[in-house]
Amino acid sequence: MSRHFVVDLAGRVVAGVLTLSFVVPALAGVYPTTTNTRITVFSDRYILAGRAFDDLNLLEKHTTAMRARAVTLLVCGPRVTRSLKAAVERFRHVPVQMFVLDADTPECSSTASLAIPVREGDGQRPYGIDDEAVERYWHDLMP
């Protein structure tokens, strides 16, 4: 190998390292990672960071954008089984914790309303739940 080649290669490696040392921290600011995401689960909606979602697909998009490494589900109110089981199934790729809260806790008295409901009319809220897939997941988990 010629000396010119070695010097040129070393210069390129140093330039690459310097470039990465500036790019990687900049990207970390653009795509922050959330260690734990808290989602409050009601029978007809989910609350994430003060925003109400009546569609599990939209909730998943926002949670994915936050790059959550874990999800904590805070369970509030009666008839929440469908919403809770669907959320656990949807976020199965990250650790999930569940806490059942008393009705008088601040999280359960959330007044966050839906800015724009996903849709009006037919179907049971929250929307975006594939009930058959959820039941298969839970059946496979606990045969």
Order of alpha helices (4+ residues) and beta strands (2+ residues): alpha-beta-beta-beta-alpha-beta-alpha-beta-alpha
